[in-house]
């Protein structure tokens, strides 16, 4: 009888690690920001870029449940939200002070603070109280995100909540994520529509609806962390302000 190879490490299924998701999200975000600055005629860049934010929102929620210290997690995000604001303003507004649009880390941070509040209430084990807290948090998050003019506005904050309320791999969680993202991106955000003809039928494809494609890599994540180190963690954070500053400087040179 042949002996079984006990050294076989072939995975039973293909999955993406948390590190891989972060790298993918950064790449998609870079493409979107390249369209917003140096390649405005290349619409395909922003189409791909629609995938970035839902991944960041999903990973922010995962980070909440895996962090050893929410206080340190939140303070780290606050630090980089502040550091990223001037590069963000330079990239989008062409000036160091652009108060009508705030960077996406504020969006994620608002979502995480809402989750912190809901989790604190949930631990009291009073379902009616949690339901009330959840409704109030969703309403307040949507309003404050819009009034604060953070990136993706209130819809961005609600996207973070989607991955909190539908966290898990049960069929109804996956269905809830898909339905909620469709409603937020297509029905609420909407935007540019592309005419499409398929099998003799004419219909329109919503550019922002391409954000739903983020669910493919998200669903391929099964909790594996992958490569992790403090330097890598801070590289991921620093990538956001640094790449925006470089793109803004490049655009300034091109426009001279």
N, C-alpha and C positions, 0 to 999 in steps of 0.2 A: 504494500500500500504506500503510495507516494506521500512524503511528509509535506505538511502545509507550511508555506513560507510565512514565518511569524514576523519577518521584517518588512512585510508589505505595508507601506504607509499610503497607498493610493486612496484619496478621499472618496467616500461613497457618493458625494454629490458636490457639485461646483458651488462655491459660495464666495462672497466678498468680505474681506475683513473691514473693521472700522477704519484702519489706516488707508486701505484702498478706496473706501468711500470718500474720505477726506480729500485724497489726491484727485479723484474724479471730479468732485464738486469744485475744487480750486481750478482745475483745468477748464471746466465748463464756464465758471465765472470769469476767468481770464478771457475766454473767447467772447463772452457777452460784452465785457468792458473794452475789448479791442474794437468791437463794432461801434460802441458808443463814443470812441475817440478817434482812432487812426484809420479805421476801415468802415465808415458809415454806409458804404454802398453794398457791403457784403452781408445781406440779410440773413444768410444761413448761419452766420456766427451768433446772432442774437436768438435764432431759433434753437440752436443747440444750448445756448445760455439759459433758456427757460428751465432747463433741467436742474440747474445748480441749487436754487433756493430751497426747494422741498427736501433735498438731501441734507443741506445745512440745518434745516428745521428739525428733521428726523434725528440727526446726530446730536443736536442740542438737547433733545429730550432724552436720548440714550445717555448722554453725558450726565444729565441730572441724576439718573438712577444708578449710575456707576461711580460717581464721584465720592471720594471719602469726606469731602468738606464742601458743602454747598456755598458757604461763605467765601472760601477761597476761589471757587469756580466763578461765582458771581462777580467778585472783585476783579478777577483776571479779565473777565469779559468787559467790565466797566472800564478798566484801564485801556484796553485796546479799542473800545468804542470811542474813548476820548482821543487817543492817539490817531485814530483813523479818520476823524472828522475833517481835519484840514486837507489831507490828501483827497478825501471824497469830494469836498467842496471845490478843490482845484480841478478835479477830473470832470465833474458834472456842471459846475457853475463858472469855472475859469477864474475863480477868486478864492481867497483864503476864508471868506465868510459868506456862506450861501444858506441862509436860514430856512429856506422853503423845502429842503430835502435833507434828511439825516441818514447816516450810513446804516447798513443792515445789521450791525452788531447790536444797535439799540433795539431793533425789532426782536431779535432773538432773546435779548436780555429781558425785555418786557414780557415775552412769552414765558420765560423761565421763572420770573417773579410771580406770575399768575399761577403757574404750576406749584410753586412752593406754597402759596396760600391755600390752594385746593388740597394739596397733600396734607397740610397741617390740619385742615378741617376734617378730611377723610379719616384721619387717625383717631378722631373722637368717636368713630363708629356710630354715627347718627346719620342714616341715609338721607333723611329729609333736609338735614343741615348741609350735607355735602351737595345735594341737588341745588339748593338755594345758592350756595357759594359758587358752584359751577356756572349757573346762569348769570349771576352778577359779574363773575370774572370774565366770562365770554363777552358780555355786553360792554363792560368797562375796557377790556383789552381792545376791542374793535374801535371804540370811540377814542381812546387815548392814542392808539396807533395812528388813527387818521388825523386827529388834531395835532399830534406831535410831528406829523409828516415824516415818519420814519420810512425807510425803504419798504415798498409794498404796502405801506399804510396799515390800516386795521386788518386787511386780509392777510398780511404777513404774520401778524400776531396770532390770528385765528388758525393759520397753517400750523404753527407750533402746537396749538391746543389740539388740533386734529390728531397728531401723532401721540399725544398724551391720552386722549379719550379712546383711541383705537390702537393702543399699544399691544402688540402680540401677533401671533401667526394664525390664530383661529380664522376660519373663513369669513366670519362676520366682521372681524377687525380689518381684514384686507379689503372686503367690500366697502366698509365704512370709509377707509382711506381713499379709495377710488372715487366714491360718490361725493365725498366732502371736497376733495381736490377739484373735481369737475365743477362743482357748484361755485367754489371760491374763484377759480381761474377763468372759467368760461362764462358763467352767469354774472359774477360780480365784477371781475377785472375786465374781461372781454378784450377789446382792442382790435388790432389789425386782423383782417380775415383774408385768407387765400382761396381763390376759386379752384376747385379740384374736380376733375372728371374721372370717374372710375366705373367701368362696366356700363358705359352709356348713361350713367347718372351724373348730374351736376349737383355739387354741394359745396359748402364753404368750410374751410378748416381754420379754426381760431388759433392764431400764433401762440397766445398765452396758454392755450389748452395743451401745448406740447409739454408743459410742466408735468403732466401726468406720466410722461415717459420716465420720470424720476423713480416711479414705483418699481421699475424693473431692477435697477441696482439695489434699491432699498429692500425689496423682497428677497434678493440674493444674499442679504446679510443675515447671518444666523447667530450673532452674538460673539463671533471670534474677533479679538482685538487686533491681532496682527502685530506688526512692528510698533513698538512704543518706547519712547524715551523722552526725557524732559527737553532736550534740544529739538527733537522732532515736533513735540507739542508746541514749542514757541515759534518754530519755523512756520507751522500752520497758521498761528495767530498773526505773525509778522508779515506773512505773504500778503494779507489783505491791504494794509496801508502802503506797503512797499511797492506792490505792483501798480496800485492806483497812482502813486506819486510818479513812478517811472513813465506810465502812460500819459499823465498830464504834462510832464516835461517834454516827452516826445511830440505830443500834439502842439505844444507851444513852439518847438523848434520848426515843425512842419509849416505852421501858420505864419512864420516870420517872413 
